[in-house]
Each structure stands twice: as structure tokens, then as C-alpha cells.
Amino acid sequence: MNVSIIGTGIYGIAIALNIARNNHNIKMWSENKELIDNFQKNHNFKPLTDTKIPKNIIVTNDIKEAIKDTELIIIATTAKYVRSVCVAMKPISKNIPICIASKGVENETCSFLSDIVFDILKSKNIGVISGPTFAIDLISEEPCALSLAISSKKTEKIVKKALANPLLKLRINHDLNGTEICGSIKNVIAIAAGILEGLGYHESTRYFLITEAIHDIKELLKKLECNPKTILSFAGVGDLMLTCSTPKSRNYKFGVVIGQTKDKNAIEKYLKENTTEGYYTLFSIKELTKNRKIKIPIINIIYDIVINNKNPEVLPEFLINKS
């Protein structure tokens, strides 16, 4: 099978390597010509990972070439580029399944990524993958699992054929927006978990936060007319617990920096040097809940700390006093 992966970040690379193990042909696209030249010259994915590029993976900076003769497109860019890459891919067949591996809600419009894909590409077959799977663990061939939200049986069949194997489990649901919310908001909560770590608090306080977040996300799903049970999926509680529990998460590490220091320069330096999706998503989720008149106080307190430079010590105080 021919698979196209749009994006050559570490998660896109991890997905590509997993698909390559299933003996499919992969074309990866990036606009970073310098990175691609390095891949092609040295036949490895450095500086992102030492892993060699298998023969069934081709890397290109021509997006039309990347999707030529494809049977599945996987979008793995950061959320803010999903709209532009969809425009760049036009026109494509409405029947080609498109699977979204990106996490987030678009800042300018508060749109879900699956809605952007549908609006621009008119695809009948959309999927969303999300779950407790770090790229490095997928690359290292450890047993992992993802939620796969689908709009059609064809999407399920094709994505399973590409991705599923003895080391990667896919569990199906039909809640695209709910899966996206869980995959997006967990990055925001991970920042808060990191803040608690940076302040010197330990596991008990962090899991206090996680438990409260689970309740709030469940309520948010209800109010957005998604399936509240999605919080119990790999994309929900699984990914939330993983991302909020380890410095392997860039969002968690960002929170640690905030909790440890009030130095704006250190915080800005971290953001400049690391892709921190939770920071981008924080603006979107805050605006989304405001527009829909949904009260999620935990989002407001994280926003006040991260964006308005409020003293991080208000976070544990908020948790204790939260109704």
C-alpha cells in the first residue's frame, strides 16, 4: 500500500517507521529542504533520531509528489499548519482516507482539525489517531496503543492495514471531535502538571490535578455534544496520565520551567527551542470555551499562570478550593 505522511517531526517519523515495518511504501513531506537534504544524504533521521531510513520510505519537499498515487494520507504537522497543508494538497479524491495525527484546535477559528480537513478537502473518509504513545517508544518497538476515531468503515480498514501490527493496537470509536478534544487538552493539563513539579510538589498533588481534569474534560465533552465516554479511551485518560507524568513530554517540561522560575527569558527560550503544542492549544481551548459559554475554571487558571504571568502557587490553592 502507498501511504503519504505530511510532516517530518519526530511523531511523523515514528508513524512512518511503524508503517514501514508493515512493508508498505511511504512518502514523507516536509517544507524544510535542509532537513530533507540531510535525510537523503545520510540515510538517517538525524538530528531527530539515530534511526536509519528504511528503503521503503522516501522524503520529499514536493507535496504533490508526496501524495501522488497514495491510498492513505496521514497529517502529522503541528496543528497550526493543518489548514495550509490541506490547501496545498488540493485537489485530491474525496475517497482517499485522511488520518489526522496532529493535536490541537486551530487558534484563529477554534475549528477542530477534522472539520478543517473536511471543509477544504471534502473527504468522505476521515480518521483521528490519539493515545498514550510517545514517538520514542513507538520507534523503539515497544507495545503501544492508540484510539482511532473514524467517519467510515473504509477509514478503519485502510488505517488499520497501514498502522496496526503486533506492537501497535488500535481501538475504534466514532467520536472524532471528542477524540480531538482529549488529545488537545491533555497537552494543556500537562503544562499544569509540570508547574506543580516545578513548584516542588510530588505525585499526590499531580494526580489530584489529573483527577480533577478528568471530571472537567468529561463535562466539556458533554457540552460540546461529544461522547463523554471518550475520556475513558486511550485518547482520554490513557494519554492524559502519560503526558502529565513524565519529563519526556515537552508540555510537562515547559510547565516545570514555569514552576521553577519566573524568568520570562527562560520561558521564552524554552518555547523557541521546543515544539510545545499545549501552549498553542491553550489559546484555542480558552477561546473555544469562551465562545460556547462553557465554564472550565481549570483552563482559566492555567491561562492566567502561563499567559498573564500569575504566581504559579495559585494552582494548588485553586485545586483545594475547587468545587
Protein Blocks (a to p, Z undefined) as FASTA:
>chain_A
ZZddedjbfklmmmmmmmmmnopacddddfblklmmmmmmnopabfkbmcdcdfkbccdf
bfklmmgoiabdcdfbdfklmmmmmmmmpccdfklccddfbgcddfklopafklmmmmmn
opabdcddddjddfklmmnopacddddddfbfklmmmmmmmmgcfkbccdddfbfklmmm
mmmmmmmmmmmmmmmmmnopafklmmmmmmmmmmmmmmmmmmnopafklmmmmklmmmmm
mmmmcfkbmklmmmmmmmmpccfklmmmmmmmpccfklmmmmmmmmmmmmnopacfklmm
mmmmmmnopafklmmmmmmmpZZ
